[in-house]
């Protein structure tokens, strides 16, 4: 009987000693491995506020999302681009690659905006030059600067030309095109003769 009491006392003492271990044995429970498992667990929360808080914690804990075919994908909103990663969070090497890609992305964006600004400025200058040349062509020349019409086989006079006819307006148009070419490309270079 003394032995059975000792055994009963040892069992009771063992239960008391082991009780705190069972209460703190949360490490035995299954922790979520990725965002999707975490989000599934968050959906089971009792209140909407608890669910929102749990989903926020899942977003903070896991950067990657599970891909349908396997593996994980990290979405970088700054580049509007996905990166394949090995696990639910990028490794330091993967994060370094993502950062390098972001630096290259910023450089491409900078070059693109400079090229767009340059193109817009060039178009403005061309339009202004073309508008000025068009106004020159449309405005009648003063009497002292008027040129006689270019003649082909038959001599033409101003009285025989129909108004706005191609053959009479060609000399003025040709001169305007030459002026426009000079304005855009500069005066023609003279070839050196040796």
Helices and strands as residue ranges (DSSP letters): H 2-23, G 25-28, H 35-43, H 48-61, E 65-66, E 72-76, E 81-85, H 92-138, H 166-185
